[in-house]
Amino acid sequence: MPLTTFENAGFAYTDADGGVVLDLKAALDEPGIVIPTAETIKIVSDDTVRSVVFAPVLENGSFDGRIVVDFAQFADLGAGEAESLSILFDLQDGESRIAAMVPLTVTGLNDAPEAADQAFSVVAGTALKGVLPASDVEGDALRFTLLEEDGAGDFTLSRDGTFVFVPESDADGAFEATVRVEDDVGGATEFEVSIDVSAPAPAPAAAGAAPAAARAAPVLDGETLDGDEGNNGIEGGDRGNLIRGFAGEDSLFGRGGADSILGGADDDVIRGNSGADTLRGGGGDDLMFGQRGTDMVFGALGDDTLNGGDGADAIVGGRGADILIGAYGRDNILGEVGADRLVGGPGSDRLEGGPGADFLIGGGARDRFIFTDNFGRDRIADFNPTKEVLNFTGHSGVNSMADLTIRQMDGDTVIRDGGNGQITLSDVDISEIDADDFLF
């Protein structure tokens, strides 16, 4: 939200909700107003032009000496950022004419993140996984925190907004949680998460099947813990286990130590916790959290969501359309095959989409974006030309900038490798790109 100030002895102003009202104090009889800038204002600092709405204030059908300028387009200014502007116009009546310029300084104030209440539903005994949506007009990094929860189940929320909810097997009712999302300059918004938990439909027992309680794996340090063809909930010990879910929708938790955890054919939820863990998905759409420690997290055949958590993690997708999140630490993220979404986080990360049309977000630090042979049509949402690089050292067909075609397209910079590879740098002007942005 901008805070607008100006200095000019001939004018007064008021600022209300992102707009500014200019009172014209010139000594003219029934003044008219002429705005030669065709409803635009000039940004003095860089000679570019923003479109701004001018609205003359009328009283009884005649101009009363005031105009209103809408500064809504400056809502993306971050806290402390400023732009200097000038408004040029003429005041005139039948006999006199005064050329006027109003200098303005628009200073950004921090806007709190935007988030709305969320509602979900799940069947008891089945894991629910997802991402809580939120946005920030200044593009600040966001952090989610669980404030309160009420209901029967285990709700795990990561700082990037991904969550897992595992209701108790006999739960039937509502689970409520209060979540805060905040940016890195003090803005915060709270919202509610509501999950409706319904009892599962009864099913006939298969001949010879063990009851659910009998399928619960023991908690033993250093031992191999195996599930079966059912939906298993397995938790390891404090020292490190080999945990295998096999078939069914499993919830696998490593707890302490350096665990090796393998999902199976269905949609699994896998959490490593502390220790240097190795997590591998399977045939389903898996949700995996490395959590604390230097972890290795691997997707497989489904559309997986992988979150490294704290530590310098290695995160590798698979053959599906995966979401790969480095979170905190200096992470190495590889999309593999498929149209993947890669998100680095606050650390200096290495991101490589691989084949497929990938969407990459570095996350705000000095990230490296890697492009090798047969990369797809990728988009980088937050490339910073002053800090980050596009690395082509592993691309056999690109040895210098002469092997690339670079052009401007609708506000983005588009880079092509001479084959089918294309990189779109969102909201980056081609004038900002030079040889320092590439590594060959």
C-alpha positions as CSV (number, residue, x, y, z in Angstrom):
1,M,0.0,0.0,0.0
2,P,1.7,3.3,-1.1
3,L,2.1,6.3,1.2
4,T,2.1,9.4,-1.1
5,T,3.8,12.7,-0.3
6,F,4.6,15.8,-2.4
7,E,6.1,19.2,-2.0
8,N,4.8,22.2,-4.1
9,A,3.8,25.5,-2.6
10,G,1.0,25.9,-5.0
11,F,-0.9,22.7,-4.1
12,A,-2.4,20.8,-1.3
13,Y,-3.1,17.1,-1.1
14,T,-4.8,14.4,0.9
15,D,-4.1,10.6,0.7
16,A,-6.8,8.1,1.2
17,D,-6.7,4.3,0.6
18,G,-4.1,4.4,-2.2
19,G,-5.3,7.5,-4.0
20,V,-4.2,11.2,-3.8
21,V,-6.5,14.2,-4.1
22,L,-4.9,17.4,-5.4
23,D,-6.5,20.7,-4.5
24,L,-5.5,23.3,-7.2
25,K,-4.9,26.6,-5.5
26,A,-4.3,28.7,-8.6
27,A,-6.0,32.1,-8.8
28,L,-8.2,31.5,-11.9
29,D,-11.8,32.2,-12.6
30,E,-13.7,28.9,-13.2
31,P,-10.5,27.1,-14.1
32,G,-10.4,24.2,-16.6
33,I,-7.8,21.5,-16.6
34,V,-5.8,20.1,-19.5
35,I,-3.7,16.9,-19.0
36,P,-1.3,16.7,-21.9
37,T,0.2,13.4,-20.7
38,A,-2.9,11.5,-21.9
39,E,-3.7,10.0,-18.5
40,T,-0.2,8.8,-17.8
41,I,2.5,9.9,-15.4
42,K,6.2,9.8,-15.8
43,I,8.5,8.0,-13.3
44,V,11.4,10.5,-13.0
45,S,13.9,7.9,-11.8
46,D,13.9,5.7,-14.9
47,D,11.9,7.5,-17.6
48,T,9.3,4.7,-17.9
49,V,5.6,5.4,-17.9
50,R,2.8,4.0,-15.7
51,S,-0.8,4.2,-16.6
52,V,-2.7,6.1,-13.8
53,V,-6.3,7.1,-13.7
54,F,-7.1,10.9,-13.4
55,A,-10.6,11.8,-12.2
56,P,-11.6,15.5,-12.2
57,V,-13.9,16.3,-9.2
58,L,-17.1,17.9,-10.4
59,E,-19.6,19.9,-8.4
60,N,-23.0,20.8,-10.1
61,G,-21.5,19.8,-13.4
62,S,-18.4,22.1,-13.3
63,F,-14.8,21.5,-12.3
64,D,-14.3,22.5,-8.6
65,G,-10.5,22.7,-8.6
66,R,-9.6,19.1,-7.6
67,I,-8.4,16.0,-9.4
68,V,-8.0,12.5,-7.9
69,V,-5.1,10.2,-8.9
70,D,-5.4,6.5,-8.4
71,F,-2.1,5.0,-7.3
72,A,-3.3,1.4,-7.0
73,Q,-0.6,0.2,-9.5
74,F,2.0,1.0,-6.9
75,A,0.7,-1.6,-4.4
76,D,3.6,-3.8,-5.4
77,L,6.2,-1.4,-3.9
78,G,7.8,-3.1,-1.0
79,A,8.4,-1.5,2.4
80,G,10.9,1.3,2.0
81,E,10.9,1.2,-1.8
82,A,10.1,4.5,-3.4
83,E,9.5,6.0,-6.9
84,S,9.6,9.7,-7.8
85,L,6.9,10.9,-10.2
86,S,5.8,14.1,-11.8
87,I,2.3,15.0,-13.1
88,L,2.3,17.6,-15.9
89,F,-0.8,19.6,-16.7
90,D,-2.2,23.1,-17.6
91,L,-4.7,25.2,-15.7
92,Q,-6.6,27.7,-17.8
93,D,-9.6,29.9,-18.0
94,G,-10.8,32.3,-20.7
95,E,-8.0,34.7,-20.1
96,S,-5.1,33.0,-18.3
97,R,-3.1,29.8,-18.5
98,I,-0.7,28.3,-15.9
99,A,1.6,25.3,-16.7
100,A,1.9,23.2,-13.6
101,M,4.0,20.2,-12.5
102,V,3.3,18.3,-9.3
103,P,6.2,16.2,-8.0
104,L,5.3,13.1,-6.0
105,T,7.1,10.5,-4.1
106,V,5.4,7.2,-3.7
107,T,6.8,5.1,-0.8
108,G,5.8,1.5,-0.4
109,L,4.4,0.2,2.9
110,N,4.3,-3.6,3.5
111,D,1.1,-5.3,2.7
112,A,0.1,-8.4,4.8
113,P,-0.2,-11.7,2.9
114,E,-3.6,-12.6,1.5
115,A,-5.2,-15.8,2.6
116,A,-8.8,-17.1,2.9
117,D,-10.4,-19.8,5.0
118,Q,-10.0,-23.3,3.6
119,A,-12.3,-26.3,3.8
120,F,-11.5,-30.0,3.1
121,S,-13.0,-33.4,3.6
122,V,-11.5,-36.8,4.3
123,V,-12.5,-40.3,5.3
124,A,-11.3,-41.5,8.7
125,G,-8.1,-43.5,8.5
126,T,-7.1,-41.9,5.2
127,A,-4.3,-39.3,4.9
128,L,-5.2,-35.9,3.5
129,K,-2.4,-34.0,1.9
130,G,-2.4,-30.6,0.2
131,V,-1.1,-27.0,0.0
132,L,-2.6,-24.0,1.8
133,P,-2.8,-21.1,-0.7
134,A,-1.6,-17.6,0.1
135,S,-0.2,-14.7,-1.9
136,D,1.7,-11.5,-1.3
137,V,1.4,-8.5,-3.6
138,E,5.1,-7.5,-3.0
139,G,6.3,-11.1,-3.7
140,D,7.7,-11.6,-0.3
141,A,8.7,-15.1,0.9
142,L,5.9,-16.5,3.0
143,R,6.0,-18.7,6.2
144,F,3.1,-20.7,7.6
145,T,2.7,-21.5,11.3
146,L,0.0,-23.7,13.0
147,L,-1.5,-21.7,15.9
148,E,-4.3,-23.9,17.3
149,E,-5.9,-27.2,16.4
150,D,-9.0,-28.9,17.7
151,G,-10.2,-32.4,16.7
152,A,-9.1,-36.1,16.5
153,G,-6.1,-36.4,14.2
154,D,-2.5,-35.5,13.4
155,F,-2.1,-32.2,11.5
156,T,1.4,-31.5,10.3
157,L,2.1,-28.2,8.6
158,S,5.3,-27.2,6.9
159,R,6.5,-23.7,6.8
160,D,5.9,-23.5,3.0
161,G,2.2,-24.3,3.4
162,T,2.2,-28.0,2.5
163,F,0.3,-30.1,5.1
164,V,-0.6,-33.7,6.0
165,F,-3.7,-34.6,8.1
166,V,-4.1,-38.1,9.3
167,P,-7.4,-38.5,11.2
168,E,-7.9,-41.1,13.8
169,S,-9.4,-44.4,12.5
170,D,-12.6,-43.9,14.4
171,A,-12.9,-40.1,14.0
172,D,-16.3,-38.7,12.7
173,G,-16.7,-35.0,12.8
174,A,-14.9,-31.7,12.3
175,F,-11.2,-30.9,12.7
176,E,-10.4,-27.2,13.0
177,A,-7.1,-25.4,12.8
178,T,-6.0,-21.8,13.0
179,V,-3.0,-20.9,10.7
180,R,-0.9,-17.8,10.5
181,V,0.9,-16.9,7.2
182,E,3.5,-14.1,7.5
183,D,6.0,-12.4,5.2
184,D,9.6,-11.6,6.0
185,V,9.0,-8.0,6.9
186,G,6.4,-8.4,9.6
187,G,3.1,-8.7,7.8
188,A,0.8,-11.5,9.0
189,T,-2.7,-12.9,8.3
190,E,-4.6,-15.6,10.2
191,F,-7.1,-17.9,8.6
192,E,-9.1,-21.1,9.5
193,V,-8.7,-24.6,8.1
194,S,-11.7,-26.8,8.5
195,I,-11.6,-30.6,7.7
196,D,-14.8,-32.6,7.7
197,V,-13.9,-36.2,8.8
198,S,-16.5,-38.9,7.8
199,A,-16.6,-42.5,8.9
200,P,-15.6,-45.1,6.3
201,A,-18.2,-47.2,4.7
202,P,-18.2,-50.8,6.2
203,A,-16.7,-53.5,4.1
204,P,-16.8,-57.2,4.4
205,A,-13.7,-58.7,5.9
206,A,-11.6,-60.8,3.6
207,A,-11.0,-64.4,4.5
208,G,-8.0,-64.8,6.6
209,A,-7.3,-61.0,6.9
210,A,-5.8,-59.8,10.1
211,P,-7.6,-56.9,11.9
212,A,-6.1,-53.5,11.6
213,A,-4.6,-53.6,15.1
214,A,-2.7,-56.7,14.2
215,R,-1.1,-55.0,11.2
216,A,0.4,-52.2,13.2
217,A,4.2,-52.5,13.1
218,P,6.2,-52.6,16.3
219,V,8.5,-49.7,17.1
220,L,12.0,-51.2,17.2
221,D,15.4,-49.5,16.8
222,G,17.4,-50.5,13.8
223,E,15.0,-53.2,12.6
224,T,13.3,-53.7,9.3
225,L,9.6,-52.8,9.5
226,D,7.3,-54.1,6.7
227,G,3.7,-53.4,5.9
228,D,1.4,-55.6,3.9
229,E,-1.3,-55.1,1.2
230,G,-3.4,-53.0,3.5
231,N,-3.3,-49.4,4.6
232,N,-0.4,-49.4,7.1
233,G,0.7,-46.9,9.7
234,I,4.3,-47.6,10.6
235,E,6.6,-45.6,12.9
236,G,10.3,-46.3,13.4
237,G,12.4,-46.0,16.5
238,D,15.0,-43.6,17.6
239,R,18.1,-45.0,15.8
240,G,17.2,-45.7,12.2
241,N,15.1,-48.3,10.5
242,L,14.3,-49.7,7.1
243,I,10.6,-49.2,6.6
244,R,8.7,-50.6,3.6
245,G,5.0,-49.9,3.1
246,F,4.4,-52.2,0.1
247,A,0.8,-52.0,-1.2
248,G,-2.0,-49.9,0.3
249,E,-2.1,-46.2,1.2
250,D,0.5,-46.1,3.9
251,S,1.6,-43.6,6.5
252,L,5.3,-44.1,7.2
253,F,7.3,-42.2,9.8
254,G,11.0,-42.6,10.4
255,R,11.2,-40.8,13.7
256,G,14.9,-40.7,14.9
257,G,18.1,-41.8,13.2
258,A,19.1,-42.2,9.6
259,D,16.1,-44.1,8.1
260,S,15.5,-45.6,4.7
261,I,11.8,-45.5,3.9
262,L,10.1,-47.0,0.8
263,G,6.5,-46.5,-0.2
264,G,4.6,-48.8,-2.4
265,A,2.0,-49.0,-5.1
266,D,-0.5,-46.6,-3.7
267,D,-0.7,-43.0,-2.4
268,D,1.7,-42.9,0.6
269,V,2.6,-40.3,3.2
270,I,6.3,-40.6,4.2
271,R,8.1,-38.5,6.8
272,G,11.7,-38.8,7.8
273,N,11.9,-36.5,10.8
274,S,15.5,-36.1,12.3
275,G,18.5,-37.8,10.8
276,A,19.9,-38.1,7.3
277,D,17.0,-40.0,5.8
278,T,16.4,-41.6,2.4
279,L,12.8,-41.5,1.2
280,R,11.5,-43.2,-1.9
281,G,8.0,-43.2,-3.3
282,G,6.4,-45.8,-5.5
283,G,3.5,-46.1,-7.9
284,G,1.1,-43.7,-6.4
285,D,0.9,-40.0,-5.8
286,D,3.1,-39.8,-2.8
287,L,3.7,-37.0,-0.3
288,M,7.1,-37.0,1.3
289,F,8.8,-34.8,4.0
290,G,12.4,-35.0,4.7
291,Q,12.0,-32.7,7.7
292,R,15.2,-32.2,9.7
293,G,18.6,-33.4,8.5
294,T,20.4,-33.8,5.2
295,D,17.9,-36.0,3.4
296,M,17.6,-37.7,0.0
297,V,14.0,-37.7,-1.3
298,F,13.1,-39.5,-4.5
299,G,9.7,-39.6,-6.3
300,A,8.8,-42.4,-8.7
301,L,5.8,-43.0,-11.0
302,G,3.1,-40.8,-9.7
303,D,2.5,-37.1,-9.3
304,D,4.5,-36.7,-6.1
305,T,5.0,-33.8,-3.7
306,L,8.5,-33.9,-2.2
307,N,9.6,-31.5,0.6
308,G,13.2,-31.6,1.8
309,G,12.6,-29.5,5.0
310,D,15.6,-28.2,6.9
311,G,19.1,-29.2,5.8
312,A,21.0,-29.4,2.5
313,D,18.7,-32.0,0.8
314,A,18.8,-33.8,-2.6
315,I,15.3,-33.9,-4.1
316,V,14.6,-35.9,-7.3
317,G,11.2,-36.2,-9.0
318,G,10.2,-39.1,-11.2
319,R,8.0,-39.8,-14.2
320,G,5.0,-37.8,-13.1
321,A,4.1,-34.1,-12.7
322,D,5.9,-33.5,-9.4
323,I,6.1,-30.7,-6.9
324,L,9.6,-30.5,-5.5
325,I,10.2,-28.1,-2.6
326,G,13.7,-27.6,-1.1
327,A,12.4,-25.4,1.8
328,Y,15.3,-24.4,4.0
329,G,19.0,-25.1,3.3
330,R,21.2,-25.3,0.2
331,D,19.2,-27.9,-1.8
332,N,19.9,-29.8,-5.0
333,I,16.6,-30.3,-6.9
334,L,16.1,-32.3,-10.1
335,G,12.7,-32.7,-11.7
336,E,13.4,-35.6,-14.0
337,V,10.7,-36.5,-16.6
338,G,7.4,-34.7,-16.5
339,A,6.0,-31.2,-16.2
340,D,7.4,-30.4,-12.7
341,R,7.2,-27.5,-10.3
342,L,10.5,-26.8,-8.5
343,V,10.7,-24.4,-5.5
344,G,14.1,-23.7,-3.9
345,G,13.5,-21.7,-0.8
346,P,15.6,-19.2,1.2
347,G,18.9,-21.0,0.6
348,S,21.2,-20.9,-2.4
349,D,19.8,-23.8,-4.4
350,R,20.6,-25.8,-7.5
351,L,17.5,-26.3,-9.7
352,E,17.3,-28.5,-12.8
353,G,13.9,-29.2,-14.4
354,G,15.0,-32.0,-16.8
355,P,12.9,-33.0,-19.7
356,G,9.4,-31.6,-19.8
357,A,7.8,-28.1,-19.4
358,D,8.9,-27.2,-15.9
359,F,8.1,-24.2,-13.6
360,L,11.0,-23.1,-11.4
361,I,11.1,-20.7,-8.4
362,G,14.5,-20.1,-6.9
363,G,13.1,-18.5,-3.7
364,G,15.1,-15.4,-3.2
365,A,18.8,-16.3,-2.8
366,R,21.7,-16.8,-5.2
367,D,20.3,-19.8,-7.0
368,R,21.7,-21.8,-10.0
369,F,19.4,-22.9,-12.8
370,I,20.8,-25.9,-14.7
371,F,20.1,-26.8,-18.3
372,T,21.5,-29.9,-20.0
373,D,20.7,-31.7,-23.3
374,N,17.0,-32.2,-24.0
375,F,15.7,-29.8,-21.4
376,G,12.1,-28.7,-22.1
377,R,10.2,-25.5,-22.3
378,D,10.8,-24.1,-18.8
379,R,9.8,-20.9,-17.0
380,I,11.7,-19.3,-14.2
381,A,9.3,-17.1,-12.1
382,D,11.8,-15.1,-10.1
383,F,15.2,-14.9,-11.9
384,N,17.4,-12.2,-10.6
385,P,19.9,-11.1,-13.2
386,T,22.1,-9.4,-10.7
387,K,22.6,-12.5,-8.5
388,E,21.7,-15.7,-10.3
389,V,23.0,-17.6,-13.3
390,L,21.8,-19.9,-16.1
391,N,24.2,-22.8,-16.2
392,F,24.7,-24.6,-19.6
393,T,28.0,-26.4,-18.8
394,G,26.2,-29.7,-19.2
395,H,24.6,-28.9,-22.5
396,S,26.6,-30.2,-25.5
397,G,25.0,-27.9,-28.0
398,V,25.5,-24.6,-26.1
399,N,29.0,-23.4,-25.6
400,S,28.6,-19.6,-25.7
401,M,25.9,-16.9,-26.1
402,A,26.2,-17.3,-29.8
403,D,24.4,-20.6,-29.5
404,L,21.4,-19.0,-27.9
405,T,18.6,-16.8,-29.3
406,I,17.4,-14.2,-26.8
407,R,14.4,-11.9,-27.4
408,Q,11.7,-10.0,-25.6
409,M,8.1,-11.3,-25.6
410,D,5.2,-9.7,-23.7
411,G,7.3,-8.4,-20.8
412,D,9.4,-11.6,-20.5
413,T,12.8,-12.6,-21.8
414,V,12.7,-15.8,-23.9
415,I,15.9,-17.8,-24.5
416,R,16.1,-20.7,-27.0
417,D,18.9,-23.2,-27.4
418,G,18.6,-23.8,-31.2
419,G,16.6,-27.0,-30.6
420,N,13.4,-27.5,-28.6
421,G,14.7,-26.1,-25.4
422,Q,13.2,-22.8,-24.2
423,I,13.6,-20.7,-21.0
424,T,11.2,-17.9,-20.2
425,L,12.3,-15.4,-17.6
426,S,9.1,-13.9,-16.2
427,D,9.0,-10.1,-15.9
428,V,12.7,-9.8,-16.9
429,D,13.5,-7.1,-19.5
430,I,16.0,-8.2,-22.1
431,S,18.1,-5.1,-21.3
432,E,18.9,-6.6,-17.9
433,I,20.5,-9.8,-19.4
434,D,24.2,-9.9,-20.2
435,A,27.0,-12.4,-20.4
436,D,27.4,-12.4,-16.6
437,D,24.0,-14.2,-16.3
438,F,25.4,-17.3,-18.1
439,L,27.8,-20.1,-17.4
440,F,29.1,-22.2,-20.3
